[in-house]
Amino acid sequence: MRIALGSDERTTLTDALVEDLRGRGHEVILVGPPGGDDLGWAAVGRRVGELVAEGGADTAVLCCWTGTGASIAANKVAGVRAALCTDAETARGARRWNDANVLVLSLRLVSPPVAAEMLDAWFATGPDPSEAAAIASLER
């Protein structure tokens, strides 16, 4: 699977996410400082959203200090359903009930072990078919 990983900072968490995703066998597309680009949270969020919406990535993990700004930026892209999550159950619910396609994490709040738990939930959970009409109603 092709996974976009974007952040406005390169941190211990972003390095752990890259290692985890690659360890799962995914191709990782780096956006922002983790990939060597000097981009702020708005540009990173938008670029990650575009990669997912245009099919360049199957899903994405996106980070900024609080996670809020990056999730807002990504959600401005049509077809993106970015969910700011702080634990595995929230990530599982975002996939199940909202068919979220971008997992957003706070660099301030999330530790590498908690991020790994969220990735486990994210990849193990698919959308609930009974939510299809509600999800479709959100499309622009």
C-alpha positions as CSV (number, residue, x, y, z in Angstrom):
1,M,0.0,0.0,0.0
2,R,1.2,3.5,-0.7
3,I,1.0,5.7,2.4
4,A,1.6,9.5,2.5
5,L,3.3,10.6,5.7
6,G,3.3,14.4,6.2
7,S,4.3,16.7,9.0
8,D,5.5,20.3,9.4
9,E,8.3,19.0,11.7
10,R,10.6,16.0,11.7
11,T,10.4,14.5,15.2
12,T,11.0,11.3,17.0
13,L,7.3,10.5,16.3
14,T,7.6,11.1,12.6
15,D,10.7,9.0,12.4
16,A,8.9,6.2,14.4
17,L,5.9,6.4,12.0
18,V,8.1,6.0,8.9
19,E,9.9,3.0,10.4
20,D,6.6,1.5,11.5
21,L,4.9,2.0,8.1
22,R,7.9,0.6,6.2
23,G,8.1,-2.3,8.7
24,R,4.5,-3.2,7.7
25,G,5.7,-3.4,4.1
26,H,4.1,-0.1,2.9
27,E,5.7,2.3,0.4
28,V,5.9,5.7,2.3
29,I,5.7,9.0,0.5
30,L,7.2,11.7,2.7
31,V,5.8,15.2,2.6
32,G,7.3,18.2,4.5
33,P,10.4,18.2,6.7
34,P,10.4,14.4,7.1
35,G,11.0,14.3,3.3
36,G,13.4,17.2,3.3
37,D,10.9,19.9,2.2
38,D,10.5,23.1,4.1
39,L,6.7,23.3,4.2
40,G,4.4,24.6,6.9
41,W,1.3,22.8,8.3
42,A,-1.1,24.2,5.8
43,A,0.9,23.2,2.8
44,V,1.7,19.8,4.2
45,G,-2.0,19.2,5.0
46,R,-3.1,20.3,1.6
47,R,-0.4,18.2,-0.3
48,V,-1.2,15.1,1.7
49,G,-4.9,15.6,1.0
50,E,-4.2,15.9,-2.7
51,L,-2.1,12.8,-2.8
52,V,-5.0,10.8,-1.3
53,A,-7.7,12.4,-3.3
54,E,-5.8,12.0,-6.6
55,G,-4.9,8.4,-5.9
56,G,-1.1,9.0,-5.4
57,A,-1.5,7.5,-2.0
58,D,-4.0,4.9,-0.7
59,T,-4.2,6.6,2.7
60,A,-2.1,8.9,4.8
61,V,-0.8,9.8,8.2
62,L,-0.6,13.5,8.9
63,C,1.0,15.4,11.8
64,C,1.3,18.9,13.2
65,W,1.8,20.2,16.8
66,T,-1.9,19.9,17.8
67,G,-3.1,18.0,14.7
68,T,-5.9,20.5,14.3
69,G,-4.4,22.8,11.6
70,A,-3.2,19.9,9.4
71,S,-6.6,18.2,9.6
72,I,-8.4,21.4,8.6
73,A,-6.0,21.9,5.7
74,A,-6.4,18.3,4.5
75,N,-10.2,18.4,4.8
76,K,-10.3,21.4,2.4
77,V,-9.4,18.9,-0.4
78,A,-12.5,17.3,-2.0
79,G,-12.7,13.6,-1.2
80,V,-10.6,13.7,1.9
81,R,-11.9,12.6,5.3
82,A,-9.1,13.5,7.7
83,A,-9.7,12.5,11.3
84,L,-7.7,13.8,14.3
85,C,-7.2,10.9,16.6
86,T,-5.6,10.5,20.0
87,D,-6.0,6.8,20.6
88,A,-6.7,3.5,18.9
89,E,-10.4,3.4,19.6
90,T,-10.9,6.8,18.0
91,A,-8.9,5.7,14.9
92,R,-10.9,2.5,14.7
93,G,-14.2,4.5,14.9
94,A,-13.0,7.1,12.3
95,R,-12.4,4.2,9.8
96,R,-15.6,2.3,10.7
97,W,-18.1,5.1,10.9
98,N,-16.6,7.8,8.8
99,D,-14.5,5.9,6.3
100,A,-11.6,8.3,7.2
101,N,-8.8,8.2,4.7
102,V,-6.3,10.4,6.5
103,L,-5.2,9.7,10.1
104,V,-4.1,12.9,11.8
105,L,-1.9,12.9,14.9
106,S,-0.7,15.5,17.4
107,L,3.0,15.7,17.6
108,R,2.5,17.1,21.2
109,L,0.2,14.4,22.5
110,V,1.0,11.1,20.7
111,S,3.9,8.8,21.6
112,P,5.4,6.3,19.2
113,P,3.7,3.3,21.1
114,V,0.3,5.0,21.0
115,A,0.8,5.8,17.3
116,A,1.6,2.1,16.6
117,E,-1.7,1.1,18.4
118,M,-3.5,3.6,16.2
119,L,-1.9,2.3,13.1
120,D,-2.9,-1.3,14.1
121,A,-6.5,-0.1,14.5
122,W,-6.4,2.0,11.3
123,F,-5.2,-0.8,9.0
124,A,-7.4,-3.5,10.7
125,T,-10.7,-1.6,10.3
126,G,-12.8,-0.9,7.2
127,P,-15.9,1.1,6.8
128,D,-19.2,-0.1,8.1
129,P,-21.5,-0.5,5.0
130,S,-24.5,0.8,7.0
131,E,-22.7,4.2,7.1
132,A,-22.4,4.5,3.3
133,A,-25.2,6.9,2.8
134,A,-24.1,9.2,5.6
135,I,-20.5,9.2,4.3
136,A,-21.7,9.8,0.7
137,S,-23.7,12.8,1.9
138,L,-20.5,14.5,3.0
139,E,-18.9,14.6,-0.5
140,R,-18.8,17.9,-2.2
